[in-house]
């Protein structure tokens, strides 16, 4: 069994699911105002993002870093920089957003979530762009 491909597939799928769940959660709270369903989407998105992080770290420790060898290296590095920066930035925002929601401090949750959700979606999208660069570049 090719564990590198398995870890790549599982981590890629988990972050895709996380990003889609974030979008569904935002749509749910903006259009239907069903807090319970919104919360389920967001908790699930957090689970899949955590799963991605665990799988990514396992893959990195086991197989090391993969370097982009294609002709668009400068574009790749710019995307990688912004992806990495936003991913690190988003972690405390996500934790605070979740904390405020669980503490039922919806006034603070709403303020932080307006920053967290778009960053989370951009991180998921740029992660997929990086994956495409590394796979097909």
N, C-alpha and C positions, 0 to 999 in steps of 0.2 A: 504494500500500500504506500502511496506517495503522500507522506504526512505534510509536506510543504504545500501541495495543492489542496489537501483537505483543510488545513489551517487557513489558507488564502481564501478558499471558497466560504468557509464558515464565518470568518471575520468580515469578509465583504458583504455577505448576506446579512449579518447581524447589524452592520452599520446602515445598510440600506433600509432594513426594517425599522430601525430606530428613527431615521430621518423621516420616513413615511408616517410613522406614528406621531411624530411631533407635528407634522402638517395636519393630520387628522385631528389631533388634540386642539390645535389652534382653531381650526374650522369649527369644531364642536362647540367650543366656548364662545366664539364670536357669533355664530349663527343660531345655535339652538339653546345655548346657555344651560346645557345639562352638565352640571358640575361633576357628578359622579362618573359619567362616561368620559368626560375630559380628563379627570384624574386617572382613570384606568389607562387611557391612551398614554398619558405622560409617565406614569409609573412603568408601564411596559416599555416605553422608549428608553427610559433610564436603565432598565434591566438589559435591554439589547445593546445599549452603548457600553455598559459595564462589561457585558459578555465580549463585545468587540475588543475592548481594552485588554482584557485577560488573554484572549486568543492572540492578539497582536504582540503582546509582550512574550508569550510563549513562543510564537514564531520567530521573533527577533532574537531571543536567547538561544533558541535551538539552531536556527539557520543563519543568523547574522543579517546584516543590512544588504538590501539589493540596490544597486546603483543604476541610474538611468544612463543608457548608452546611445540614445538617439540623437538626431540632428537638431532638436529644439531644446537643448539643454538650458538655455537662459530662461525660456518661458517656463520650463519645468521647475527650475529653482525658484523663480518668483512665486509660482503657485504653491510650491512646497513650503516656502517661507511663510506666506500668509496663512496657509492651512495650519502649520505648526503653531504659529503665534496665536491664531484664533482658538485652536484646540486647547492650548494651555490657559488662555484667558477665559474660555467658556467653563472650565471645570469649577472654579469657585462660584461663578454665576449660577450654574446648574445646581450646585449644592445649596446655595442660599435660596434659590427658587423653590426647590423641594422642601427645604427646612421651613420656609414661611408657609407653604401650603399645608404641610403636616401640622404646623402649630396654629393653623386656621387664621393666620395673619394675612388675609387675602388682599388688604390694601398694599402691603409690602410685596407680597407675592406677585401681584399684577404689575407693579412698577419694575421689578427685576425681570419678570418673565418677558416683558416687551423687549428687553435687551437679549435675554438668553435664547429665546426661540429662533430669531433670525441668525444669530451666530451659529447655533447648533446646526441649522439647515445648511448654511454656507460651509461649515466644517465637513458635514456629510457629503455634500456635492464636490467639494475640492478633494476630498479623500478618494472619491470615485474617479475624478480626473487624474489624480496621481496614479491610482491603480491602472487606469487605461494607458497612461504613459509607460509605466513599468512593464505592463503585459504586452503591449503592441508596439512600443517605441523602439 
